[in-house]
């Protein structure tokens, strides 16, 4: 029986490597990213899905789409995360004076809230 694996954050280095690893092991892989990234080296058992906004409504809609298609997942890996983001002005702090409310909110949203929302909606899948 073929396993179905969902990789969230497939466009990042870790996510991309995991997509390749699971696909090479024979899994059917659903690679999710905000950009719809597709690596030319991915085999045919990888499908790429775009979720432009990682908010609760988008996550819920995607999971409901999987359910409506009868897709049952065996593995889910969330590789979203941020340490540095020039667009948001987020950089690793080296001193307490370097901390900012906006940077901390961005870290928490990407590194904690988004994975928790995926877990919430995939829990009954």
C-alpha positions as CSV (number, residue, x, y, z in Angstrom):
1,X,0.0,0.0,0.0
2,X,1.3,3.4,-1.0
3,X,1.6,6.0,1.8
4,X,0.4,9.5,1.3
5,X,2.5,12.2,2.7
6,X,1.8,15.9,3.1
7,X,4.8,18.2,3.3
8,X,3.9,21.8,4.3
9,X,6.7,24.3,3.5
10,X,7.9,22.4,0.5
11,X,9.8,25.3,-1.1
12,X,12.3,25.6,1.7
13,X,15.5,23.7,1.9
14,X,14.3,21.2,4.5
15,X,10.9,20.8,3.0
16,X,12.3,20.3,-0.5
17,X,14.7,17.6,0.8
18,X,11.9,15.8,2.6
19,X,9.6,15.9,-0.5
20,X,12.4,14.1,-2.4
21,X,13.1,11.6,0.4
22,X,9.5,10.6,0.8
23,X,8.9,10.4,-2.9
24,X,12.1,8.4,-3.4
25,X,10.7,5.9,-0.8
26,X,7.6,5.5,-2.9
27,X,5.2,7.7,-1.1
28,X,2.6,9.8,-3.0
29,X,3.6,13.3,-1.8
30,X,1.6,16.5,-1.7
31,X,4.0,19.4,-1.6
32,X,2.4,22.5,-0.2
33,X,3.9,26.0,-0.4
34,X,2.8,29.6,-0.7
35,X,4.4,29.9,-4.1
36,X,3.4,26.5,-5.6
37,X,7.1,25.6,-5.9
38,X,7.9,22.6,-8.1
39,X,11.5,21.2,-8.1
40,X,12.3,19.8,-11.6
41,X,14.0,16.8,-9.9
42,X,10.7,15.7,-8.2
43,X,9.3,12.4,-9.6
44,X,5.8,11.9,-10.9
45,X,4.5,10.8,-7.5
46,X,4.7,14.4,-6.2
47,X,1.9,16.9,-6.7
48,X,2.4,20.6,-5.8
49,X,-0.3,22.7,-4.2
50,X,-0.4,26.4,-3.6
51,X,-1.8,27.9,-0.5
52,X,-1.1,31.6,-0.9
53,X,-2.0,32.6,2.6
54,X,-1.3,30.4,5.6
55,X,-4.3,31.6,7.6
56,X,-6.9,29.4,9.3
57,X,-9.5,29.8,6.5
58,X,-7.1,28.7,3.8
59,X,-5.8,25.8,5.8
60,X,-9.3,24.6,6.7
61,X,-10.4,24.9,3.0
62,X,-7.4,22.9,1.9
63,X,-8.0,20.1,4.4
64,X,-11.7,20.0,3.5
65,X,-10.6,19.6,-0.2
66,X,-8.4,16.6,0.7
67,X,-11.3,15.1,2.6
68,X,-13.8,15.6,-0.2
69,X,-11.4,13.9,-2.6
70,X,-11.1,10.9,-0.2
71,X,-7.4,11.5,0.4
72,X,-6.2,9.9,3.6
73,X,-2.8,11.0,4.8
74,X,-0.3,8.6,6.5
75,X,2.3,11.3,7.2
76,X,2.3,15.1,7.7
77,X,5.5,17.2,8.1
78,X,5.4,20.9,8.7
79,X,8.6,22.6,7.8
80,X,7.5,26.2,7.9
81,X,9.6,28.6,10.0
82,X,11.5,31.8,9.9
83,X,14.6,33.2,11.5
84,X,15.3,36.0,9.1
85,X,13.0,37.8,6.7
86,X,14.3,41.0,5.0
87,X,10.8,41.9,3.7
88,X,9.5,42.0,7.3
89,X,12.6,43.4,8.8
90,X,13.0,40.3,10.9
91,X,16.6,39.3,11.9
92,X,18.0,37.2,14.7
93,X,18.5,39.2,17.8
94,X,21.9,39.3,19.4
95,X,21.0,41.6,22.2
96,X,17.8,42.4,24.1
97,X,17.9,45.9,22.5
98,X,17.5,44.2,19.1
99,X,14.1,42.7,20.0
100,X,11.0,44.2,18.5
101,X,7.3,43.5,18.9
102,X,6.8,43.1,15.2
103,X,9.7,40.6,14.8
104,X,8.5,38.5,17.8
105,X,4.9,38.5,16.4
106,X,6.2,37.3,13.0
107,X,8.3,34.6,14.6
108,X,5.4,33.4,16.7
109,X,3.0,33.4,13.8
110,X,5.2,31.4,11.4
111,X,6.9,29.2,13.9
112,X,4.0,28.4,16.3
113,X,0.6,29.5,15.2
114,X,0.7,28.2,11.6
115,X,1.8,24.7,12.6
116,X,-0.8,24.6,15.3
117,X,-3.5,25.5,12.9
118,X,-2.5,22.7,10.5
119,X,-2.5,20.3,13.4
120,X,-6.0,21.5,14.5
121,X,-7.5,21.0,11.0
122,X,-5.7,17.7,10.2
123,X,-6.4,16.1,13.6
124,X,-9.7,14.6,12.4
125,X,-8.5,13.8,8.9
